[in-house]
């Protein structure tokens, strides 16, 4: 899981990554969101805009899709609880090269574990 956090000017203020073991891509997406939310709350960045390439994650967090997977319900509930601690939160999908930096973080974590790139 890899997350890039930027300030309002676009400058990178944090690079967050973690090895999750063998998990689904949706679990990894929620884990990344939780890392970003934890960082924002802990560092008192109370306005957060999240860009994700996961349409499922974005639509679930927007309330447009129900969370049906038992493995995601707890993660969703934790994310919603953290969102309530922010003054402003928005989330949208994107596509393109923006994900390359976060992918690089994921590959670094996997490589450090001897698992190779995804």
Backbone atoms as SQL, in Angstrom:
CREATE TABLE atoms (id INTEGER PRIMARY KEY, chain TEXT, resi INTEGER, resn TEXT, atom TEXT, x REAL, y REAL, z REAL);
INSERT INTO atoms VALUES
  (1, 'A', 1, 'UNK', 'N', 0.851, -1.157, 0.000),
  (2, 'A', 1, 'UNK', 'CA', 0.000, 0.000, 0.000),
  (3, 'A', 1, 'UNK', 'C', 0.901, 1.225, 0.000),
  (4, 'A', 2, 'UNK', 'N', 0.579, 2.174, -0.853),
  (5, 'A', 2, 'UNK', 'CA', 1.368, 3.396, -0.935),
  (6, 'A', 2, 'UNK', 'C', 0.484, 4.619, -1.069),
  (7, 'A', 3, 'UNK', 'N', 0.835, 5.667, -0.320),
  (8, 'A', 3, 'UNK', 'CA', 0.055, 6.905, -0.311),
  (9, 'A', 3, 'UNK', 'C', 1.014, 8.080, -0.386),
  (10, 'A', 4, 'UNK', 'N', 0.666, 9.041, -1.224),
  (11, 'A', 4, 'UNK', 'CA', 1.400, 10.297, -1.304),
  (12, 'A', 4, 'UNK', 'C', 0.481, 11.382, -0.755),
  (13, 'A', 5, 'UNK', 'N', 0.980, 12.177, 0.181),
  (14, 'A', 5, 'UNK', 'CA', 0.207, 13.288, 0.739),
  (15, 'A', 5, 'UNK', 'C', 0.876, 14.576, 0.293),
  (16, 'A', 6, 'UNK', 'N', 0.077, 15.447, -0.313),
  (17, 'A', 6, 'UNK', 'CA', 0.585, 16.742, -0.788),
  (18, 'A', 6, 'UNK', 'C', -0.156, 17.869, -0.083),
  (19, 'A', 7, 'UNK', 'N', 0.526, 19.004, 0.066),
  (20, 'A', 7, 'UNK', 'CA', -0.143, 20.174, 0.629),
  (21, 'A', 7, 'UNK', 'C', -0.886, 20.905, -0.488),
  (22, 'A', 8, 'UNK', 'N', -1.476, 22.039, -0.138),
  (23, 'A', 8, 'UNK', 'CA', -2.295, 22.789, -1.094),
  (24, 'A', 8, 'UNK', 'C', -1.494, 23.275, -2.302),
  (25, 'A', 9, 'UNK', 'N', -0.174, 23.410, -2.161),
  (26, 'A', 9, 'UNK', 'CA', 0.652, 23.866, -3.270),
  (27, 'A', 9, 'UNK', 'C', 1.129, 22.706, -4.146),
  (28, 'A', 10, 'UNK', 'N', 0.841, 21.478, -3.734),
  (29, 'A', 10, 'UNK', 'CA', 1.269, 20.307, -4.489),
  (30, 'A', 10, 'UNK', 'C', 2.565, 19.697, -4.004),
  (31, 'A', 11, 'UNK', 'N', 3.172, 20.302, -2.986),
  (32, 'A', 11, 'UNK', 'CA', 4.425, 19.772, -2.447),
  (33, 'A', 11, 'UNK', 'C', 4.150, 18.515, -1.618),
  (34, 'A', 12, 'UNK', 'N', 4.988, 17.499, -1.813),
  (35, 'A', 12, 'UNK', 'CA', 4.840, 16.259, -1.048),
  (36, 'A', 12, 'UNK', 'C', 5.215, 16.517, 0.403),
  (37, 'A', 13, 'UNK', 'N', 4.303, 16.195, 1.319),
  (38, 'A', 13, 'UNK', 'CA', 4.579, 16.363, 2.749),
  (39, 'A', 13, 'UNK', 'C', 4.693, 15.022, 3.469),
  (40, 'A', 14, 'UNK', 'N', 4.268, 13.946, 2.806),
  (41, 'A', 14, 'UNK', 'CA', 4.422, 12.617, 3.402),
  (42, 'A', 14, 'UNK', 'C', 4.322, 11.553, 2.325),
  (43, 'A', 15, 'UNK', 'N', 5.109, 10.506, 2.512),
  (44, 'A', 15, 'UNK', 'CA', 5.023, 9.304, 1.685),
  (45, 'A', 15, 'UNK', 'C', 4.800, 8.159, 2.660),
  (46, 'A', 16, 'UNK', 'N', 3.650, 7.532, 2.563),
  (47, 'A', 16, 'UNK', 'CA', 3.256, 6.490, 3.503),
  (48, 'A', 16, 'UNK', 'C', 3.166, 5.161, 2.760),
  (49, 'A', 17, 'UNK', 'N', 3.741, 4.128, 3.324),
  (50, 'A', 17, 'UNK', 'CA', 3.646, 2.815, 2.698),
  (51, 'A', 17, 'UNK', 'C', 3.709, 1.746, 3.767),
  (52, 'A', 18, 'UNK', 'N', 3.162, 0.595, 3.435),
  (53, 'A', 18, 'UNK', 'CA', 3.156, -0.509, 4.385),
  (54, 'A', 18, 'UNK', 'C', 2.974, -1.810, 3.621),
  (55, 'A', 19, 'UNK', 'N', 3.542, -2.873, 4.158),
  (56, 'A', 19, 'UNK', 'CA', 3.353, -4.205, 3.599),
  (57, 'A', 19, 'UNK', 'C', 2.119, -4.805, 4.259),
  (58, 'A', 20, 'UNK', 'N', 1.167, -5.240, 3.458),
  (59, 'A', 20, 'UNK', 'CA', -0.097, -5.753, 3.982),
  (60, 'A', 20, 'UNK', 'C', -0.213, -7.271, 3.914),
  (61, 'A', 21, 'UNK', 'N', 0.797, -7.911, 3.377),
  (62, 'A', 21, 'UNK', 'CA', 0.685, -9.352, 3.180),
  (63, 'A', 21, 'UNK', 'C', -0.200, -9.623, 1.975),
  (64, 'A', 22, 'UNK', 'N', -0.756, -10.790, 1.929),
  (65, 'A', 22, 'UNK', 'CA', -1.625, -11.148, 0.809),
  (66, 'A', 22, 'UNK', 'C', -3.035, -10.668, 1.118),
  (67, 'A', 23, 'UNK', 'N', -3.453, -9.645, 0.396),
  (68, 'A', 23, 'UNK', 'CA', -4.764, -9.023, 0.586),
  (69, 'A', 23, 'UNK', 'C', -5.350, -8.676, -0.778),
  (70, 'A', 24, 'UNK', 'N', -6.620, -8.345, -0.785),
  (71, 'A', 24, 'UNK', 'CA', -7.260, -7.908, -2.028),
  (72, 'A', 24, 'UNK', 'C', -6.861, -6.470, -2.336),
  (73, 'A', 25, 'UNK', 'N', -7.063, -6.091, -3.592),
  (74, 'A', 25, 'UNK', 'CA', -6.770, -4.703, -3.957),
  (75, 'A', 25, 'UNK', 'C', -7.702, -3.748, -3.211),
  (76, 'A', 26, 'UNK', 'N', -8.937, -4.141, -2.949),
  (77, 'A', 26, 'UNK', 'CA', -9.860, -3.270, -2.217),
  (78, 'A', 26, 'UNK', 'C', -9.408, -3.079, -0.774),
  (79, 'A', 27, 'UNK', 'N', -8.892, -4.131, -0.154),
  (80, 'A', 27, 'UNK', 'CA', -8.340, -4.012, 1.201),
  (81, 'A', 27, 'UNK', 'C', -7.160, -3.037, 1.187),
  (82, 'A', 28, 'UNK', 'N', -6.310, -3.148, 0.168),
  (83, 'A', 28, 'UNK', 'CA', -5.153, -2.247, 0.061),
  (84, 'A', 28, 'UNK', 'C', -5.602, -0.804, -0.142),
  (85, 'A', 29, 'UNK', 'N', -6.642, -0.591, -0.945),
  (86, 'A', 29, 'UNK', 'CA', -7.155, 0.762, -1.168),
  (87, 'A', 29, 'UNK', 'C', -7.668, 1.362, 0.144),
  (88, 'A', 30, 'UNK', 'N', -8.439, 0.606, 0.890),
  (89, 'A', 30, 'UNK', 'CA', -8.938, 1.098, 2.179),
  (90, 'A', 30, 'UNK', 'C', -7.794, 1.327, 3.159),
  (91, 'A', 31, 'UNK', 'N', -6.800, 0.453, 3.149),
  (92, 'A', 31, 'UNK', 'CA', -5.649, 0.628, 4.053),
  (93, 'A', 31, 'UNK', 'C', -4.910, 1.920, 3.732),
  (94, 'A', 32, 'UNK', 'N', -4.762, 2.225, 2.461),
  (95, 'A', 32, 'UNK', 'CA', -4.133, 3.481, 2.056),
  (96, 'A', 32, 'UNK', 'C', -4.947, 4.681, 2.494),
  (97, 'A', 33, 'UNK', 'N', -6.256, 4.592, 2.320),
  (98, 'A', 33, 'UNK', 'CA', -7.131, 5.684, 2.762),
  (99, 'A', 33, 'UNK', 'C', -7.010, 5.886, 4.265),
  (100, 'A', 34, 'UNK', 'N', -7.000, 4.798, 5.022),
  (101, 'A', 34, 'UNK', 'CA', -6.867, 4.916, 6.484),
  (102, 'A', 34, 'UNK', 'C', -5.538, 5.545, 6.871),
  (103, 'A', 35, 'UNK', 'N', -4.462, 5.189, 6.170),
  (104, 'A', 35, 'UNK', 'CA', -3.161, 5.804, 6.454),
  (105, 'A', 35, 'UNK', 'C', -3.221, 7.310, 6.212),
  (106, 'A', 36, 'UNK', 'N', -3.843, 7.712, 5.104),
  (107, 'A', 36, 'UNK', 'CA', -3.954, 9.140, 4.783),
  (108, 'A', 36, 'UNK', 'C', -4.808, 9.864, 5.815),
  (109, 'A', 37, 'UNK', 'N', -5.925, 9.260, 6.190),
  (110, 'A', 37, 'UNK', 'CA', -6.806, 9.880, 7.185),
  (111, 'A', 37, 'UNK', 'C', -6.127, 9.974, 8.547),
  (112, 'A', 38, 'UNK', 'N', -5.451, 8.902, 8.963),
  (113, 'A', 38, 'UNK', 'CA', -4.711, 8.926, 10.235),
  (114, 'A', 38, 'UNK', 'C', -3.677, 10.051, 10.233),
  (115, 'A', 39, 'UNK', 'N', -2.944, 10.167, 9.145),
  (116, 'A', 39, 'UNK', 'CA', -1.935, 11.218, 9.023),
  (117, 'A', 39, 'UNK', 'C', -2.584, 12.596, 9.126),
  (118, 'A', 40, 'UNK', 'N', -3.670, 12.802, 8.383),
  (119, 'A', 40, 'UNK', 'CA', -4.330, 14.111, 8.372),
  (120, 'A', 40, 'UNK', 'C', -4.824, 14.489, 9.760),
  (121, 'A', 41, 'UNK', 'N', -5.435, 13.559, 10.452),
  (122, 'A', 41, 'UNK', 'CA', -5.955, 13.847, 11.797),
  (123, 'A', 41, 'UNK', 'C', -4.800, 14.085, 12.768),
  (124, 'A', 42, 'UNK', 'N', -3.801, 13.206, 12.746),
  (125, 'A', 42, 'UNK', 'CA', -2.659, 13.312, 13.668),
  (126, 'A', 42, 'UNK', 'C', -1.888, 14.616, 13.476),
  (127, 'A', 43, 'UNK', 'N', -1.703, 15.019, 12.221),
  (128, 'A', 43, 'UNK', 'CA', -0.923, 16.214, 11.913),
  (129, 'A', 43, 'UNK', 'C', -1.778, 17.478, 11.809),
  (130, 'A', 44, 'UNK', 'N', -3.053, 17.335, 12.105),
  (131, 'A', 44, 'UNK', 'CA', -4.000, 18.452, 12.122),
  (132, 'A', 44, 'UNK', 'C', -4.164, 19.132, 10.761),
  (133, 'A', 45, 'UNK', 'N', -4.141, 18.323, 9.715),
  (134, 'A', 45, 'UNK', 'CA', -4.494, 18.785, 8.375),
  (135, 'A', 45, 'UNK', 'C', -5.976, 18.461, 8.220),
  (136, 'A', 46, 'UNK', 'N', -6.828, 19.376, 8.617),
  (137, 'A', 46, 'UNK', 'CA', -8.248, 19.069, 8.769),
  (138, 'A', 46, 'UNK', 'C', -9.070, 19.240, 7.498),
  (139, 'A', 47, 'UNK', 'N', -8.411, 19.525, 6.409),
  (140, 'A', 47, 'UNK', 'CA', -9.068, 19.569, 5.106),
  (141, 'A', 47, 'UNK', 'C', -8.318, 18.606, 4.194),
  (142, 'A', 48, 'UNK', 'N', -9.030, 17.625, 3.674),
  (143, 'A', 48, 'UNK', 'CA', -8.368, 16.584, 2.897),
  (144, 'A', 48, 'UNK', 'C', -9.159, 16.272, 1.637),
  (145, 'A', 49, 'UNK', 'N', -8.445, 16.272, 0.520),
  (146, 'A', 49, 'UNK', 'CA', -9.022, 15.838, -0.753),
  (147, 'A', 49, 'UNK', 'C', -8.247, 14.601, -1.177),
  (148, 'A', 50, 'UNK', 'N', -8.958, 13.508, -1.353),
  (149, 'A', 50, 'UNK', 'CA', -8.329, 12.244, -1.720),
  (150, 'A', 50, 'UNK', 'C', -8.613, 11.950, -3.185),
  (151, 'A', 51, 'UNK', 'N', -7.547, 11.620, -3.913),
  (152, 'A', 51, 'UNK', 'CA', -7.660, 11.163, -5.289),
  (153, 'A', 51, 'UNK', 'C', -7.328, 9.680, -5.295),
  (154, 'A', 52, 'UNK', 'N', -8.188, 8.887, -5.872),
  (155, 'A', 52, 'UNK', 'CA', -7.976, 7.439, -5.898),
  (156, 'A', 52, 'UNK', 'C', -8.315, 6.895, -7.271),
  (157, 'A', 53, 'UNK', 'N', -7.635, 5.835, -7.644),
  (158, 'A', 53, 'UNK', 'CA', -7.979, 5.169, -8.896),
  (159, 'A', 53, 'UNK', 'C', -9.014, 4.074, -8.677),
  (160, 'A', 54, 'UNK', 'N', -9.510, 3.932, -7.449),
  (161, 'A', 54, 'UNK', 'CA', -10.498, 2.904, -7.119),
  (162, 'A', 54, 'UNK', 'C', -11.907, 3.493, -7.120),
  (163, 'A', 55, 'UNK', 'N', -12.640, 3.225, -8.175),
  (164, 'A', 55, 'UNK', 'CA', -14.022, 3.698, -8.257),
  (165, 'A', 55, 'UNK', 'C', -14.868, 3.110, -7.130),
  (166, 'A', 56, 'UNK', 'N', -14.630, 1.838, -6.797),
  (167, 'A', 56, 'UNK', 'CA', -15.390, 1.201, -5.725),
  (168, 'A', 56, 'UNK', 'C', -15.180, 1.939, -4.403),
  (169, 'A', 57, 'UNK', 'N', -13.939, 2.183, -4.046),
  (170, 'A', 57, 'UNK', 'CA', -13.626, 2.871, -2.793),
  (171, 'A', 57, 'UNK', 'C', -14.276, 4.249, -2.750),
  (172, 'A', 58, 'UNK', 'N', -14.112, 5.013, -3.814),
  (173, 'A', 58, 'UNK', 'CA', -14.656, 6.370, -3.849),
  (174, 'A', 58, 'UNK', 'C', -16.169, 6.344, -3.713),
  (175, 'A', 59, 'UNK', 'N', -16.821, 5.496, -4.467),
  (176, 'A', 59, 'UNK', 'CA', -18.287, 5.466, -4.419),
  (177, 'A', 59, 'UNK', 'C', -18.815, 4.925, -3.096),
  (178, 'A', 60, 'UNK', 'N', -18.094, 4.007, -2.483),
  (179, 'A', 60, 'UNK', 'CA', -18.499, 3.546, -1.152),
  (180, 'A', 60, 'UNK', 'C', -18.351, 4.667, -0.134),
  (181, 'A', 61, 'UNK', 'N', -17.245, 5.386, -0.186),
  (182, 'A', 61, 'UNK', 'CA', -17.035, 6.481, 0.762),
  (183, 'A', 61, 'UNK', 'C', -18.014, 7.629, 0.520),
  (184, 'A', 62, 'UNK', 'N', -18.470, 7.802, -0.706),
  (185, 'A', 62, 'UNK', 'CA', -19.459, 8.832, -1.018),
  (186, 'A', 62, 'UNK', 'C', -20.879, 8.379, -0.661),
  (187, 'A', 63, 'UNK', 'N', -21.038, 7.118, -0.290),
  (188, 'A', 63, 'UNK', 'CA', -22.358, 6.591, 0.042),
  (189, 'A', 63, 'UNK', 'C', -23.169, 6.166, -1.169),
  (190, 'A', 64, 'UNK', 'N', -22.544, 6.126, -2.330),
  (191, 'A', 64, 'UNK', 'CA', -23.248, 5.748, -3.556),
  (192, 'A', 64, 'UNK', 'C', -23.327, 4.236, -3.721),
  (193, 'A', 65, 'UNK', 'N', -22.357, 3.506, -3.164),
  (194, 'A', 65, 'UNK', 'CA', -22.355, 2.041, -3.167),
  (195, 'A', 65, 'UNK', 'C', -22.366, 1.568, -1.724),
  (196, 'A', 66, 'UNK', 'N', -23.054, 0.455, -1.476),
  (197, 'A', 66, 'UNK', 'CA', -23.011, -0.167, -0.150),
  (198, 'A', 66, 'UNK', 'C', -21.741, -1.003, -0.029),
  (199, 'A', 67, 'UNK', 'N', -21.254, -1.110, 1.192),
  (200, 'A', 67, 'UNK', 'CA', -20.104, -1.968, 1.467),
  (201, 'A', 67, 'UNK', 'C', -20.666, -3.334, 1.828),
  (202, 'A', 68, 'UNK', 'N', -20.454, -4.301, 0.964),
  (203, 'A', 68, 'UNK', 'CA', -21.017, -5.631, 1.160),
  (204, 'A', 68, 'UNK', 'C', -19.994, -6.649, 1.637),
  (205, 'A', 69, 'UNK', 'N', -18.732, -6.422, 1.319),
  (206, 'A', 69, 'UNK', 'CA', -17.689, -7.377, 1.667),
  (207, 'A', 69, 'UNK', 'C', -17.413, -7.347, 3.172),
  (208, 'A', 70, 'UNK', 'N', -17.566, -8.488, 3.844),
  (209, 'A', 70, 'UNK', 'CA', -17.298, -8.529, 5.290),
  (210, 'A', 70, 'UNK', 'C', -15.888, -8.050, 5.646),
  (211, 'A', 71, 'UNK', 'N', -14.922, -8.271, 4.763),
  (212, 'A', 71, 'UNK', 'CA', -13.552, -7.856, 5.027),
  (213, 'A', 71, 'UNK', 'C', -13.322, -6.354, 4.922),
  (214, 'A', 72, 'UNK', 'N', -14.296, -5.632, 4.359),
  (215, 'A', 72, 'UNK', 'CA', -14.140, -4.187, 4.182),
  (216, 'A', 72, 'UNK', 'C', -14.995, -3.362, 5.134),
  (217, 'A', 73, 'UNK', 'N', -16.000, -3.965, 5.733),
  (218, 'A', 73, 'UNK', 'CA', -16.940, -3.211, 6.572),
  (219, 'A', 73, 'UNK', 'C', -16.230, -2.498, 7.718),
  (220, 'A', 74, 'UNK', 'N', -15.345, -3.194, 8.418),
  (221, 'A', 74, 'UNK', 'CA', -14.619, -2.570, 9.536),
  (222, 'A', 74, 'UNK', 'C', -13.733, -1.436, 9.040),
  (223, 'A', 75, 'UNK', 'N', -13.064, -1.643, 7.911),
  (224, 'A', 75, 'UNK', 'CA', -12.201, -0.598, 7.355),
  (225, 'A', 75, 'UNK', 'C', -13.024, 0.624, 6.965),
  (226, 'A', 76, 'UNK', 'N', -14.173, 0.384, 6.353),
  (227, 'A', 76, 'UNK', 'CA', -15.077, 1.474, 5.971),
  (228, 'A', 76, 'UNK', 'C', -15.535, 2.244, 7.210),
  (229, 'A', 77, 'UNK', 'N', -15.952, 1.521, 8.242),
  (230, 'A', 77, 'UNK', 'CA', -16.405, 2.176, 9.482),
  (231, 'A', 77, 'UNK', 'C', -15.298, 3.011, 10.110),
  (232, 'A', 78, 'UNK', 'N', -14.080, 2.492, 10.118),
  (233, 'A', 78, 'UNK', 'CA', -12.947, 3.241, 10.668),
  (234, 'A', 78, 'UNK', 'C', -12.671, 4.491, 9.846),
  (235, 'A', 79, 'UNK', 'N', -12.757, 4.359, 8.521),
  (236, 'A', 79, 'UNK', 'CA', -12.525, 5.515, 7.648),
  (237, 'A', 79, 'UNK', 'C', -13.590, 6.581, 7.883),
  (238, 'A', 80, 'UNK', 'N', -14.835, 6.189, 7.973),
  (239, 'A', 80, 'UNK', 'CA', -15.920, 7.154, 8.210),
  (240, 'A', 80, 'UNK', 'C', -15.727, 7.865, 9.553),
  (241, 'A', 81, 'UNK', 'N', -15.283, 7.143, 10.572),
  (242, 'A', 81, 'UNK', 'CA', -15.042, 7.757, 11.883),
  (243, 'A', 81, 'UNK', 'C', -13.940, 8.811, 11.796),
  (244, 'A', 82, 'UNK', 'N', -12.889, 8.520, 11.037),
  (245, 'A', 82, 'UNK', 'CA', -11.803, 9.494, 10.880),
  (246, 'A', 82, 'UNK', 'C', -12.253, 10.698, 10.054),
  (247, 'A', 83, 'UNK', 'N', -13.049, 10.466, 9.038),
  (248, 'A', 83, 'UNK', 'CA', -13.562, 11.566, 8.212),
  (249, 'A', 83, 'UNK', 'C', -14.344, 12.550, 9.076),
  (250, 'A', 84, 'UNK', 'N', -15.084, 12.038, 10.038),
  (251, 'A', 84, 'UNK', 'CA', -15.882, 12.912, 10.919),
  (252, 'A', 84, 'UNK', 'C', -15.004, 13.838, 11.763),
  (253, 'A', 85, 'UNK', 'N', -13.732, 13.538, 11.897),
  (254, 'A', 85, 'UNK', 'CA', -12.814, 14.390, 12.654),
  (255, 'A', 85, 'UNK', 'C', -12.248, 15.528, 11.803),
  (256, 'A', 86, 'UNK', 'N', -12.508, 15.499, 10.503),
  (257, 'A', 86, 'UNK', 'CA', -12.005, 16.532, 9.601),
  (258, 'A', 86, 'UNK', 'C', -13.044, 17.627, 9.413),
  (259, 'A', 87, 'UNK', 'N', -12.575, 18.810, 9.094),
  (260, 'A', 87, 'UNK', 'CA', -13.484, 19.916, 8.784),
  (261, 'A', 87, 'UNK', 'C', -14.023, 19.802, 7.360),
  (262, 'A', 88, 'UNK', 'N', -13.182, 19.305, 6.454),
  (263, 'A', 88, 'UNK', 'CA', -13.595, 19.142, 5.063),
  (264, 'A', 88, 'UNK', 'C', -12.963, 17.874, 4.505),
  (265, 'A', 89, 'UNK', 'N', -13.762, 17.083, 3.795),
  (266, 'A', 89, 'UNK', 'CA', -13.263, 15.870, 3.161),
  (267, 'A', 89, 'UNK', 'C', -13.960, 15.699, 1.818),
  (268, 'A', 90, 'UNK', 'N', -13.171, 15.429, 0.793),
  (269, 'A', 90, 'UNK', 'CA', -13.744, 15.073, -0.505),
  (270, 'A', 90, 'UNK', 'C', -12.895, 13.965, -1.109),
  (271, 'A', 91, 'UNK', 'N', -13.518, 13.237, -2.007),
  (272, 'A', 91, 'UNK', 'CA', -12.831, 12.107, -2.612),
  (273, 'A', 91, 'UNK', 'C', -13.320, 11.952, -4.040),
  (274, 'A', 92, 'UNK', 'N', -12.386, 11.840, -4.968),
  (275, 'A', 92, 'UNK', 'CA', -12.738, 11.661, -6.367),
  (276, 'A', 92, 'UNK', 'C', -11.821, 10.624, -7.004),
  (277, 'A', 93, 'UNK', 'N', -12.273, 10.105, -8.131),
  (278, 'A', 93, 'UNK', 'CA', -11.444, 9.171, -8.889),
  (279, 'A', 93, 'UNK', 'C', -10.618, 9.950, -9.897),
  (280, 'A', 94, 'UNK', 'N', -9.533, 9.354, -10.319),
  (281, 'A', 94, 'UNK', 'CA', -8.679, 9.938, -11.337),
  (282, 'A', 94, 'UNK', 'C', -8.048, 8.801, -12.116),
  (283, 'A', 95, 'UNK', 'N', -7.497, 9.132, -13.221),
  (284, 'A', 95, 'UNK', 'CA', -6.697, 8.167, -13.968),
  (285, 'A', 95, 'UNK', 'C', -5.509, 8.914, -14.549),
  (286, 'A', 96, 'UNK', 'N', -4.533, 8.200, -14.962),
  (287, 'A', 96, 'UNK', 'CA', -3.356, 8.840, -15.527),
  (288, 'A', 96, 'UNK', 'C', -2.107, 8.513, -14.747),
  (289, 'A', 97, 'UNK', 'N', -1.079, 9.339, -14.904),
  (290, 'A', 97, 'UNK', 'CA', 0.224, 9.070, -14.302),
  (291, 'A', 97, 'UNK', 'C', 0.327, 9.486, -12.850),
  (292, 'A', 98, 'UNK', 'N', -0.708, 10.082, -12.292),
  (293, 'A', 98, 'UNK', 'CA', -0.658, 10.537, -10.908),
  (294, 'A', 98, 'UNK', 'C', -0.365, 9.379, -9.959),
  (295, 'A', 99, 'UNK', 'N', -0.776, 8.199, -10.321),
  (296, 'A', 99, 'UNK', 'CA', -0.603, 7.039, -9.448),
  (297, 'A', 99, 'UNK', 'C', 0.829, 6.502, -9.449),
  (298, 'A', 100, 'UNK', 'N', 1.643, 6.910, -10.381),
  (299, 'A', 100, 'UNK', 'CA', 2.983, 6.345, -10.528),
  (300, 'A', 100, 'UNK', 'C', 3.809, 6.456, -9.249),
  (301, 'A', 101, 'UNK', 'N', 3.763, 7.576, -8.564),
  (302, 'A', 101, 'UNK', 'CA', 4.559, 7.763, -7.335),
  (303, 'A', 101, 'UNK', 'C', 4.087, 6.820, -6.234),
  (304, 'A', 102, 'UNK', 'N', 2.765, 6.669, -6.071),
  (305, 'A', 102, 'UNK', 'CA', 2.239, 5.745, -5.057),
  (306, 'A', 102, 'UNK', 'C', 2.588, 4.307, -5.430),
  (307, 'A', 103, 'UNK', 'N', 2.510, 3.965, -6.709),
  (308, 'A', 103, 'UNK', 'CA', 2.906, 2.630, -7.150),
  (309, 'A', 103, 'UNK', 'C', 4.369, 2.364, -6.838),
  (310, 'A', 104, 'UNK', 'N', 5.196, 3.374, -6.996),
  (311, 'A', 104, 'UNK', 'CA', 6.613, 3.236, -6.690),
  (312, 'A', 104, 'UNK', 'C', 6.822, 2.896, -5.216),
  (313, 'A', 105, 'UNK', 'N', 6.054, 3.526, -4.339),
  (314, 'A', 105, 'UNK', 'CA', 6.143, 3.218, -2.909),
  (315, 'A', 105, 'UNK', 'C', 5.763, 1.767, -2.637),
  (316, 'A', 106, 'UNK', 'N', 4.697, 1.306, -3.276),
  (317, 'A', 106, 'UNK', 'CA', 4.258, -0.081, -3.102),
  (318, 'A', 106, 'UNK', 'C', 5.364, -1.031, -3.549),
  (319, 'A', 107, 'UNK', 'N', 5.942, -0.762, -4.700),
  (320, 'A', 107, 'UNK', 'CA', 7.007, -1.632, -5.199),
  (321, 'A', 107, 'UNK', 'C', 8.214, -1.641, -4.282),
  (322, 'A', 108, 'UNK', 'N', 8.547, -0.507, -3.670),
  (323, 'A', 108, 'UNK', 'CA', 9.659, -0.462, -2.719),
  (324, 'A', 108, 'UNK', 'C', 9.383, -1.360, -1.523),
  (325, 'A', 109, 'UNK', 'N', 8.160, -1.308, -1.013),
  (326, 'A', 109, 'UNK', 'CA', 7.799, -2.146, 0.136),
  (327, 'A', 109, 'UNK', 'C', 7.874, -3.616, -0.244),
  (328, 'A', 110, 'UNK', 'N', 7.324, -3.962, -1.395),
  (329, 'A', 110, 'UNK', 'CA', 7.353, -5.355, -1.835),
  (330, 'A', 110, 'UNK', 'C', 8.777, -5.831, -2.068),
  (331, 'A', 111, 'UNK', 'N', 9.580, -4.998, -2.697),
  (332, 'A', 111, 'UNK', 'CA', 10.965, -5.364, -2.955),
  (333, 'A', 111, 'UNK', 'C', 11.739, -5.572, -1.653),
  (334, 'A', 112, 'UNK', 'N', 11.477, -4.748, -0.658),
  (335, 'A', 112, 'UNK', 'CA', 12.177, -4.880, 0.628),
  (336, 'A', 112, 'UNK', 'C', 11.800, -6.169, 1.341),
  (337, 'A', 113, 'UNK', 'N', 10.654, -6.727, 0.975),
  (338, 'A', 113, 'UNK', 'CA', 10.200, -7.992, 1.567),
  (339, 'A', 113, 'UNK', 'C', 10.597, -9.186, 0.706),
  (340, 'A', 114, 'UNK', 'N', 11.305, -8.911, -0.400),
  (341, 'A', 114, 'UNK', 'CA', 11.710, -9.984, -1.278),
  (342, 'A', 114, 'UNK', 'C', 10.577, -10.561, -2.104),
  (343, 'A', 115, 'UNK', 'N', 9.502, -9.804, -2.270),
  (344, 'A', 115, 'UNK', 'CA', 8.323, -10.311, -2.983),
  (345, 'A', 115, 'UNK', 'C', 8.315, -9.891, -4.440),
  (346, 'A', 116, 'UNK', 'N', 9.187, -8.962, -4.840),
  (347, 'A', 116, 'UNK', 'CA', 9.210, -8.488, -6.215),
  (348, 'A', 116, 'UNK', 'C', 8.085, -7.511, -6.470),
  (349, 'A', 117, 'UNK', 'N', 8.112, -6.892, -7.622),
  (350, 'A', 117, 'UNK', 'CA', 7.088, -5.914, -7.998),
  (351, 'A', 117, 'UNK', 'C', 5.780, -6.617, -8.276),
  (352, 'A', 118, 'UNK', 'N', 4.693, -5.852, -8.117),
  (353, 'A', 118, 'UNK', 'CA', 3.389, -6.463, -8.334),
  (354, 'A', 118, 'UNK', 'C', 3.112, -6.661, -9.738);
